[in-house]
Amino acid sequence: MQTPPSPRPRLNVVQLIDVTGGGGAEKVLVDLALNLDRSRYNVTVCATRQARNYQPLLDSAGVRTMVLQRRSRWETYKMAEVVRMLRRERIHVLHTHLFGSNTWGRLLGRLAGVPVIIAHEHWSSRGRNEIWMDRLMYRLSDRILVTSDASKQIVMSSEHIPPRYLSVVYNGVDISKFAARDDRAAVREELGVPVDAVLIGAVGRLTADKGGQDVLIRALGRVRETCPQVRLVMVGDGPLRPGLEQLTAQLGLCETVNFTGLRSDVPRLLGALDVFVLPSEREALPIAVLEAMAAGLPVVATRVGGLPEVVEDGETGLLVPPGDVAAMQAVLEKLASDPALAACLGASGQAHVQAHFTVQQMVRQVERLYDQLAQRKIRAQRVR
């Protein structure tokens, strides 16, 4: 009688990042930590700075988290705790996120003898110093993850990183969270928006590295001349907010535009919208667009970064050039005046995300990469 093969031992995995909250990169980390197969992976999250708004999700799921409370870049001595943990717990895979943790993780992982180091890029626009550092250190990674083919091409051309180091892993969303639109009227009442208004929404950080929100506000001012029932809700915060609020006042749109600040109930807010807009000047593959499409909303996005890989113009959404107020005005007027078109684009976009951009698909792809790299590297270490 043939003996059945022994079960594969679990891999010890650490997800390393600055903070457990904020934007899309942090959301990807949390989704990975929550959804990696626990029968195959022991997952620890290490935040070198602070616990933030996604931390309760990790705590409620029982995901172990280390928070180092590093208050500045100069508190490098706290990184020694990471090295001790990596050695003590015999970590097999160190998966780092964003530039700071990617840089530290490469160094600390090699110092601790971690077999597999994966650096996850979540952005496609980099400063000169960051590009130089990545170009210098990429060989310390076993693989670099990027979120779109467009991002891969940018990394290859700007940082001269060979394609064998790069893997495209598209972001994914939990589509089950974006199905219900039951409290549409209640949300609109909270926002002070009439039930019969055409409500446009934008979700994202109000920062210069994204930009474009002023273009949306200016376009809305023009749209209001022909579609006075249009309203805009801007969800998010950042250093550009005071200037955007000032622009809104200058254009006489204070009763039309609602700045909500940061919200923890984005799926609920999406259910109250008629149209979603991402006006960014720079992007990689934003989760906000995937969430809006999962909610069945018609999406208007700029033709930047990986967005054309998700939003097929005229099929799963509408694309406009970045910074083009007239083009933004035209598509918003088209959707506001043609509910049938808006519904068709929303349904098509929703089906597209359900087929290609789910959390489950993202996680399975990452798991395959963990297994492939760990099997190869651990075997090589044993041979030596």
QUIMONOR-V151048 format. One record per backbone hydrogen bond with DSSP energy under -0.5 kcal/mol. CO is the residue of the C=O (numbers start at 0). NH is the residue of the N-H. If there is no record, write none. Layout:
CO_NH, CO_NH
This chain:
10_12, 10_41, 11_91, 11_92, 12_43, 13_15, 13_94, 14_45, 15_96, 16_47, 17_48, 17_49, 18_20, 19_53, 19_54, 20_22, 22_26, 23_27, 24_28, 25_29, 26_30, 27_31, 28_32, 29_33, 30_34, 31_35, 36_39, 36_40, 39_10, 40_42, 41_12, 42_63, 43_14, 44_46, 44_65, 45_16, 45_47, 46_67, 47_69, 48_68, 49_19, 51_54, 53_56, 53_57, 54_58, 55_59, 56_60, 57_62, 58_61, 61_63, 63_44, 65_46, 68_70, 71_74, 73_75, 74_77, 75_78, 76_79, 77_80, 77_81, 78_81, 78_82, 79_83, 80_84, 81_85, 82_86, 83_87, 84_88, 85_90, 86_89, 90_114, 91_115, 92_13, 92_94, 93_95, 93_117, 94_15, 95_119, 96_100, 97_101, 98_102, 99_103, 100_104, 101_105, 102_106, 103_107, 104_108, 105_109, 106_110, 107_111, 108_112, 108_113, 109_112, 115_93, 116_141, 116_142, 117_95, 118_120, 118_144, 119_97, 123_125, 126_130, 127_131, 128_132, 129_133, 130_134, 131_135, 132_136, 133_137, 136_139, 137_140, 142_118, 143_166, 144_120, 145_168, 147_151, 148_152, 149_153, 150_154, 151_155, 152_156, 153_157, 154_158, 154_160, 155_159, 161_164, 162_165, 164_143, 166_145, 166_168, 172_174, 172_358, 173_176, 174_177, 175_178, 180_183, 182_186, 183_187, 184_188, 185_189, 186_190, 187_191, 187_192, 188_191, 193_196, 196_198, 197_199, 197_230, 198_273, 198_274, 199_232, 200_276, 201_234, 204_206, 205_239, 206_209, 206_210, 209_280, 209_281, 211_215, 212_216, 213_217, 214_218, 215_219, 216_220, 217_221, 218_222, 219_223, 221_224, 221_225, 222_225, 222_226, 226_229, 228_197, 230_199, 231_257, 232_201, 232_234, 233_235, 233_259, 233_260, 234_203, 235_260, 236_205, 237_240, 239_243, 240_244, 241_245, 242_246, 243_247, 244_248, 245_249, 246_250, 247_252, 248_251, 252_255, 252_256, 255_231, 256_258, 257_233, 257_259, 260_235, 264_268, 265_269, 266_270, 268_271, 269_272, 273_297, 274_200, 275_299, 277_301, 283_305, 285_289, 286_290, 287_291, 288_292, 289_293, 290_294, 291_296, 292_295, 297_275, 298_317, 299_277, 300_319, 301_303, 303_306, 305_308, 306_309, 306_310, 309_311, 310_312, 311_314, 311_315, 311_316, 316_313, 317_300, 319_302, 320_323, 322_324, 323_327, 324_328, 325_329, 326_330, 327_331, 328_332, 329_333, 330_334, 331_335, 332_336, 333_337, 337_341, 338_342, 339_343, 340_344, 341_345, 342_346, 343_347, 344_348, 345_349, 346_350, 347_351, 348_352, 349_353, 350_354, 351_355, 352_356, 356_172, 357_361, 358_362, 359_363, 360_364, 361_365, 362_366, 363_367, 364_368, 365_369, 366_370, 367_371, 368_372, 369_373, 370_374, 371_375, 372_376, 373_377, 374_378, 375_379, 376_380, 377_381, 378_382, 379_383
